[in-house]
Amino acid sequence: MSDTTNINTGVAGSLVMIVLTAAFVILLVSFYRRYKRASKPENDQE
């Protein structure tokens, strides 16, 4: 198995991981806000 190539991700891999993590956090915050809004009693909207 010495013919396998080692892929060096470097800066590109770091940038991709930062972008994916930021997108995941944004989605979590968005769904949390939607959940909090949906779980409130909706008596004020009538």
C-alpha distance matrix in Angstrom:
0.0 3.8 5.5 6.1 9.7 11.7 15.0 18.0 20.8 23.5 27.1 26.6 24.6 27.3 30.0 28.6 28.4 31.9 33.3 31.8 33.2 36.5 36.8 36.0 38.7 41.2 40.7 41.2 44.4 45.7 45.3 46.8 49.8 50.2 50.1 52.6 54.9 54.7 55.4 58.6 61.9 63.0 66.8 67.1 66.1 69.1
3.8 0.0 3.8 5.6 8.2 10.2 13.8 16.4 19.6 22.0 25.7 25.5 23.9 26.5 29.3 28.3 28.2 31.6 33.1 32.0 33.4 36.6 37.1 36.7 39.2 41.6 41.5 42.1 45.1 46.5 46.4 47.8 50.7 51.3 51.4 53.8 56.0 56.1 56.8 59.9 63.3 64.4 68.1 68.3 67.3 70.4
5.5 3.8 0.0 3.8 6.3 9.5 12.5 15.6 18.6 21.3 24.7 24.1 22.8 25.8 28.2 27.1 27.5 30.9 32.0 31.1 32.8 35.9 36.1 36.0 38.7 40.8 40.6 41.6 44.5 45.6 45.6 47.4 50.1 50.6 50.8 53.4 55.4 55.4 56.4 59.5 62.8 63.7 67.5 67.6 66.4 69.4
6.1 5.6 3.8 0.0 3.8 6.6 9.4 12.8 15.5 18.4 21.8 21.0 19.4 22.4 24.9 23.5 23.9 27.3 28.4 27.4 29.1 32.2 32.4 32.2 34.9 37.1 36.8 37.8 40.7 41.9 41.8 43.6 46.3 46.8 47.0 49.6 51.6 51.6 52.6 55.7 59.0 59.9 63.7 63.8 62.6 65.7
9.7 8.2 6.3 3.8 0.0 3.8 6.2 9.5 12.3 15.1 18.5 17.8 16.6 19.6 21.9 20.9 21.6 24.8 26.0 25.3 27.1 30.0 30.4 30.5 33.1 35.1 35.2 36.3 39.1 40.2 40.5 42.2 44.8 45.4 45.9 48.3 50.2 50.5 51.6 54.6 58.0 58.8 62.5 62.4 61.2 64.4
11.7 10.2 9.5 6.6 3.8 0.0 3.8 6.3 9.5 12.0 15.6 15.3 13.9 16.5 19.2 18.5 18.8 21.9 23.4 22.9 24.4 27.3 28.0 28.1 30.5 32.7 33.0 33.9 36.5 37.9 38.3 39.8 42.4 43.3 43.7 45.9 48.0 48.5 49.4 52.2 55.7 56.7 60.3 60.2 59.2 62.4
15.0 13.8 12.5 9.4 6.2 3.8 0.0 3.8 6.1 9.1 12.4 11.7 10.4 13.4 15.7 15.0 15.7 18.8 20.0 19.7 21.4 24.1 24.8 25.2 27.6 29.5 30.0 31.1 33.7 34.9 35.5 37.1 39.5 40.4 41.1 43.3 45.1 45.7 46.9 49.6 53.1 53.9 57.6 57.2 56.2 59.4
18.0 16.4 15.6 12.8 9.5 6.3 3.8 0.0 3.8 5.7 9.2 9.5 8.5 10.9 13.5 13.6 14.2 16.8 18.5 18.7 20.1 22.5 23.7 24.3 26.3 28.3 29.2 30.3 32.5 34.0 34.9 36.3 38.5 39.7 40.5 42.4 44.3 45.2 46.4 48.9 52.5 53.2 56.9 56.3 55.4 58.8
20.8 19.6 18.6 15.5 12.3 9.5 6.1 3.8 0.0 3.8 6.6 6.1 4.8 7.5 9.8 9.8 10.6 13.2 14.7 15.1 16.6 18.9 20.0 20.8 22.8 24.6 25.6 26.8 28.9 30.3 31.4 32.8 34.9 36.1 37.1 39.0 40.8 41.7 43.0 45.4 49.0 49.7 53.3 52.7 51.7 55.1
23.5 22.0 21.3 18.4 15.1 12.0 9.1 5.7 3.8 0.0 3.8 5.6 5.6 6.5 8.9 10.3 11.1 12.7 14.7 15.8 16.9 18.7 20.4 21.5 23.0 24.8 26.3 27.4 29.1 30.7 32.2 33.3 35.2 36.7 37.8 39.4 41.2 42.5 43.7 45.8 49.5 50.2 53.7 52.9 52.1 55.6
27.1 25.7 24.7 21.8 18.5 15.6 12.4 9.2 6.6 3.8 0.0 3.8 5.5 5.1 6.2 8.6 9.9 10.5 12.3 14.3 15.3 16.5 18.4 20.0 21.1 22.5 24.4 25.8 27.1 28.6 30.4 31.6 33.1 34.7 36.1 37.5 39.1 40.6 42.0 43.9 47.6 48.2 51.6 50.6 49.7 53.2
26.6 25.5 24.1 21.0 17.8 15.3 11.7 9.5 6.1 5.6 3.8 0.0 3.8 5.4 5.2 6.2 8.7 9.9 10.6 12.3 14.2 15.4 16.5 18.3 20.1 21.1 22.6 24.4 25.9 27.0 28.7 30.3 31.8 33.1 34.6 36.3 37.7 39.0 40.5 42.6 46.2 46.6 50.1 49.2 48.1 51.5
24.6 23.9 22.8 19.4 16.6 13.9 10.4 8.5 4.8 5.6 5.5 3.8 0.0 3.8 5.4 5.1 6.2 8.6 9.9 10.6 12.2 14.2 15.4 16.4 18.4 20.0 21.1 22.5 24.4 25.7 27.0 28.5 30.4 31.7 32.8 34.6 36.3 37.4 38.7 41.0 44.6 45.2 48.8 48.1 47.1 50.5
27.3 26.5 25.8 22.4 19.6 16.5 13.4 10.9 7.5 6.5 5.1 5.4 3.8 0.0 3.8 5.4 5.2 6.2 8.7 10.0 10.6 12.3 14.3 15.4 16.5 18.4 20.1 21.1 22.6 24.3 25.9 26.9 28.7 30.4 31.5 32.9 34.7 36.2 37.3 39.4 43.1 43.8 47.3 46.5 45.7 49.3
30.0 29.3 28.2 24.9 21.9 19.2 15.7 13.5 9.8 8.9 6.2 5.2 5.4 3.8 0.0 3.8 5.4 5.1 6.2 8.6 9.9 10.5 12.3 14.2 15.4 16.5 18.4 20.0 21.2 22.5 24.4 25.7 27.1 28.7 30.2 31.6 33.1 34.6 36.1 38.0 41.7 42.1 45.5 44.5 43.6 47.1
28.6 28.3 27.1 23.5 20.9 18.5 15.0 13.6 9.8 10.3 8.6 6.2 5.1 5.4 3.8 0.0 3.8 5.4 5.2 6.1 8.5 9.9 10.6 12.2 14.3 15.4 16.5 18.4 20.1 21.1 22.6 24.3 25.9 27.1 28.5 30.3 31.7 32.9 34.4 36.6 40.2 40.6 44.2 43.4 42.3 45.7
28.4 28.2 27.5 23.9 21.6 18.8 15.7 14.2 10.6 11.1 9.9 8.7 6.2 5.2 5.4 3.8 0.0 3.8 5.5 5.1 6.0 8.5 9.9 10.5 12.2 14.2 15.3 16.4 18.4 19.9 21.1 22.4 24.4 25.8 26.8 28.5 30.3 31.4 32.6 34.9 38.6 39.3 42.8 42.2 41.4 44.8
31.9 31.6 30.9 27.3 24.8 21.9 18.8 16.8 13.2 12.7 10.5 9.9 8.6 6.2 5.1 5.4 3.8 0.0 3.8 5.5 5.2 6.1 8.6 9.9 10.6 12.3 14.3 15.4 16.6 18.3 20.1 21.1 22.6 24.4 25.7 27.0 28.7 30.3 31.5 33.4 37.1 37.8 41.2 40.3 39.6 43.2
33.3 33.1 32.0 28.4 26.0 23.4 20.0 18.5 14.7 14.7 12.3 10.6 9.9 8.7 6.2 5.2 5.5 3.8 0.0 3.8 5.5 5.1 6.1 8.6 10.0 10.5 12.3 14.3 15.5 16.4 18.4 19.9 21.2 22.6 24.3 25.8 27.1 28.6 30.2 32.1 35.7 36.1 39.5 38.6 37.6 41.0
31.8 32.0 31.1 27.4 25.3 22.9 19.7 18.7 15.1 15.8 14.3 12.3 10.6 10.0 8.6 6.1 5.1 5.5 3.8 0.0 3.8 5.5 5.1 6.1 8.7 9.9 10.6 12.3 14.4 15.3 16.5 18.3 20.1 21.1 22.4 24.3 25.8 26.9 28.4 30.7 34.2 34.7 38.3 37.7 36.7 40.1
33.2 33.4 32.8 29.1 27.1 24.4 21.4 20.1 16.6 16.9 15.3 14.2 12.2 10.6 9.9 8.5 6.0 5.2 5.5 3.8 0.0 3.8 5.5 5.1 6.2 8.6 9.9 10.6 12.4 14.2 15.4 16.4 18.5 20.1 21.0 22.5 24.4 25.7 26.8 29.0 32.6 33.5 37.0 36.4 35.7 39.2
36.5 36.6 35.9 32.2 30.0 27.3 24.1 22.5 18.9 18.7 16.5 15.4 14.2 12.3 10.5 9.9 8.5 6.1 5.1 5.5 3.8 0.0 3.8 5.4 5.2 6.2 8.6 9.9 10.7 12.3 14.3 15.3 16.6 18.4 19.9 21.1 22.6 24.3 25.7 27.5 31.2 31.7 35.1 34.2 33.5 37.1
36.8 37.1 36.1 32.4 30.4 28.0 24.8 23.7 20.0 20.4 18.4 16.5 15.4 14.3 12.3 10.6 9.9 8.6 6.1 5.1 5.5 3.8 0.0 3.8 5.5 5.1 6.2 8.6 10.0 10.5 12.3 14.2 15.5 16.5 18.2 20.0 21.2 22.5 24.2 26.2 29.8 30.1 33.6 32.8 31.8 35.2
36.0 36.7 36.0 32.2 30.5 28.1 25.2 24.3 20.8 21.5 20.0 18.3 16.4 15.4 14.2 12.2 10.5 9.9 8.6 6.1 5.1 5.4 3.8 0.0 3.8 5.5 5.2 6.2 8.7 9.9 10.6 12.2 14.3 15.4 16.3 18.3 20.0 21.0 22.3 24.7 28.2 28.9 32.5 32.1 31.3 34.7
38.7 39.2 38.7 34.9 33.1 30.5 27.6 26.3 22.8 23.0 21.1 20.1 18.4 16.5 15.4 14.3 12.2 10.6 10.0 8.7 6.2 5.2 5.5 3.8 0.0 3.8 5.4 5.0 6.2 8.5 10.0 10.5 12.3 14.3 15.2 16.4 18.3 19.9 20.9 22.9 26.6 27.5 30.9 30.3 29.8 33.3
41.2 41.6 40.8 37.1 35.1 32.7 29.5 28.3 24.6 24.8 22.5 21.1 20.0 18.4 16.5 15.4 14.2 12.3 10.5 9.9 8.6 6.2 5.1 5.5 3.8 0.0 3.8 5.5 5.2 6.1 8.7 9.9 10.7 12.4 14.2 15.4 16.6 18.3 20.0 21.7 25.2 25.6 29.1 28.2 27.4 30.9
40.7 41.5 40.6 36.8 35.2 33.0 30.0 29.2 25.6 26.3 24.4 22.6 21.1 20.1 18.4 16.5 15.3 14.3 12.3 10.6 9.9 8.6 6.2 5.2 5.4 3.8 0.0 3.8 5.5 5.0 6.1 8.4 9.9 10.6 12.1 14.2 15.3 16.3 18.1 20.3 23.8 24.1 27.7 27.3 26.2 29.6
41.2 42.1 41.6 37.8 36.3 33.9 31.1 30.3 26.8 27.4 25.8 24.4 22.5 21.1 20.0 18.4 16.4 15.4 14.3 12.3 10.6 9.9 8.6 6.2 5.0 5.5 3.8 0.0 3.8 5.4 5.3 6.0 8.6 9.9 10.4 12.1 14.2 15.2 16.2 18.6 22.2 23.1 26.7 26.4 25.9 29.3
44.4 45.1 44.5 40.7 39.1 36.5 33.7 32.5 28.9 29.1 27.1 25.9 24.4 22.6 21.2 20.1 18.4 16.6 15.5 14.4 12.4 10.7 10.0 8.7 6.2 5.2 5.5 3.8 0.0 3.8 5.6 5.0 6.2 8.6 9.8 10.5 12.2 14.2 15.3 16.9 20.6 21.4 24.8 24.1 23.7 27.3
45.7 46.5 45.6 41.9 40.2 37.9 34.9 34.0 30.3 30.7 28.6 27.0 25.7 24.3 22.5 21.1 19.9 18.3 16.4 15.3 14.2 12.3 10.5 9.9 8.5 6.1 5.0 5.4 3.8 0.0 3.8 5.4 5.3 6.3 8.6 10.0 10.7 12.3 14.3 15.9 19.4 19.6 23.1 22.4 21.5 25.0
45.3 46.4 45.6 41.8 40.5 38.3 35.5 34.9 31.4 32.2 30.4 28.7 27.0 25.9 24.4 22.6 21.1 20.1 18.4 16.5 15.4 14.3 12.3 10.6 10.0 8.7 6.1 5.3 5.6 3.8 0.0 3.8 5.5 5.0 6.0 8.6 9.8 10.3 12.0 14.4 17.8 18.4 22.0 21.9 21.1 24.4
46.8 47.8 47.4 43.6 42.2 39.8 37.1 36.3 32.8 33.3 31.6 30.3 28.5 26.9 25.7 24.3 22.4 21.1 19.9 18.3 16.4 15.3 14.2 12.2 10.5 9.9 8.4 6.0 5.0 5.4 3.8 0.0 3.8 5.4 5.0 6.1 8.5 9.8 10.5 12.6 16.2 17.4 20.9 20.8 20.6 24.0
49.8 50.7 50.1 46.3 44.8 42.4 39.5 38.5 34.9 35.2 33.1 31.8 30.4 28.7 27.1 25.9 24.4 22.6 21.2 20.1 18.5 16.6 15.5 14.3 12.3 10.7 9.9 8.6 6.2 5.3 5.5 3.8 0.0 3.8 5.4 5.1 6.1 8.6 9.9 11.0 14.6 15.3 18.6 18.0 17.7 21.3
50.2 51.3 50.6 46.8 45.4 43.3 40.4 39.7 36.1 36.7 34.7 33.1 31.7 30.4 28.7 27.1 25.8 24.4 22.6 21.1 20.1 18.4 16.5 15.4 14.3 12.4 10.6 9.9 8.6 6.3 5.0 5.4 3.8 0.0 3.8 5.5 5.1 6.1 8.6 10.3 13.4 13.6 17.2 17.0 16.1 19.4
50.1 51.4 50.8 47.0 45.9 43.7 41.1 40.5 37.1 37.8 36.1 34.6 32.8 31.5 30.2 28.5 26.8 25.7 24.3 22.4 21.0 19.9 18.2 16.3 15.2 14.2 12.1 10.4 9.8 8.6 6.0 5.0 5.4 3.8 0.0 3.8 5.4 5.1 6.0 8.8 12.1 13.1 16.8 17.3 16.9 20.0
52.6 53.8 53.4 49.6 48.3 45.9 43.3 42.4 39.0 39.4 37.5 36.3 34.6 32.9 31.6 30.3 28.5 27.0 25.8 24.3 22.5 21.1 20.0 18.3 16.4 15.4 14.2 12.1 10.5 10.0 8.6 6.1 5.1 5.5 3.8 0.0 3.8 5.5 5.2 6.5 10.2 11.8 15.0 15.2 15.5 18.8
54.9 56.0 55.4 51.6 50.2 48.0 45.1 44.3 40.8 41.2 39.1 37.7 36.3 34.7 33.1 31.7 30.3 28.7 27.1 25.8 24.4 22.6 21.2 20.0 18.3 16.6 15.3 14.2 12.2 10.7 9.8 8.5 6.1 5.1 5.4 3.8 0.0 3.8 5.6 5.6 8.8 9.2 12.6 12.3 12.1 15.5
54.7 56.1 55.4 51.6 50.5 48.5 45.7 45.2 41.7 42.5 40.6 39.0 37.4 36.2 34.6 32.9 31.4 30.3 28.6 26.9 25.7 24.3 22.5 21.0 19.9 18.3 16.3 15.2 14.2 12.3 10.3 9.8 8.6 6.1 5.1 5.5 3.8 0.0 3.8 5.6 7.9 8.3 12.1 12.8 12.3 15.1
55.4 56.8 56.4 52.6 51.6 49.4 46.9 46.4 43.0 43.7 42.0 40.5 38.7 37.3 36.1 34.4 32.6 31.5 30.2 28.4 26.8 25.7 24.2 22.3 20.9 20.0 18.1 16.2 15.3 14.3 12.0 10.5 9.9 8.6 6.0 5.2 5.6 3.8 0.0 3.8 6.5 8.6 11.9 13.2 13.6 16.2
58.6 59.9 59.5 55.7 54.6 52.2 49.6 48.9 45.4 45.8 43.9 42.6 41.0 39.4 38.0 36.6 34.9 33.4 32.1 30.7 29.0 27.5 26.2 24.7 22.9 21.7 20.3 18.6 16.9 15.9 14.4 12.6 11.0 10.3 8.8 6.5 5.6 5.6 3.8 0.0 3.8 6.1 8.9 9.9 11.0 13.8
61.9 63.3 62.8 59.0 58.0 55.7 53.1 52.5 49.0 49.5 47.6 46.2 44.6 43.1 41.7 40.2 38.6 37.1 35.7 34.2 32.6 31.2 29.8 28.2 26.6 25.2 23.8 22.2 20.6 19.4 17.8 16.2 14.6 13.4 12.1 10.2 8.8 7.9 6.5 3.8 0.0 3.8 5.8 7.9 9.3 11.2
63.0 64.4 63.7 59.9 58.8 56.7 53.9 53.2 49.7 50.2 48.2 46.6 45.2 43.8 42.1 40.6 39.3 37.8 36.1 34.7 33.5 31.7 30.1 28.9 27.5 25.6 24.1 23.1 21.4 19.6 18.4 17.4 15.3 13.6 13.1 11.8 9.2 8.3 8.6 6.1 3.8 0.0 3.8 5.5 5.8 7.8
66.8 68.1 67.5 63.7 62.5 60.3 57.6 56.9 53.3 53.7 51.6 50.1 48.8 47.3 45.5 44.2 42.8 41.2 39.5 38.3 37.0 35.1 33.6 32.5 30.9 29.1 27.7 26.7 24.8 23.1 22.0 20.9 18.6 17.2 16.8 15.0 12.6 12.1 11.9 8.9 5.8 3.8 0.0 3.8 5.6 6.2
67.1 68.3 67.6 63.8 62.4 60.2 57.2 56.3 52.7 52.9 50.6 49.2 48.1 46.5 44.5 43.4 42.2 40.3 38.6 37.7 36.4 34.2 32.8 32.1 30.3 28.2 27.3 26.4 24.1 22.4 21.9 20.8 18.0 17.0 17.3 15.2 12.3 12.8 13.2 9.9 7.9 5.5 3.8 0.0 3.8 5.7
66.1 67.3 66.4 62.6 61.2 59.2 56.2 55.4 51.7 52.1 49.7 48.1 47.1 45.7 43.6 42.3 41.4 39.6 37.6 36.7 35.7 33.5 31.8 31.3 29.8 27.4 26.2 25.9 23.7 21.5 21.1 20.6 17.7 16.1 16.9 15.5 12.1 12.3 13.6 11.0 9.3 5.8 5.6 3.8 0.0 3.8
69.1 70.4 69.4 65.7 64.4 62.4 59.4 58.8 55.1 55.6 53.2 51.5 50.5 49.3 47.1 45.7 44.8 43.2 41.0 40.1 39.2 37.1 35.2 34.7 33.3 30.9 29.6 29.3 27.3 25.0 24.4 24.0 21.3 19.4 20.0 18.8 15.5 15.1 16.2 13.8 11.2 7.8 6.2 5.7 3.8 0.0
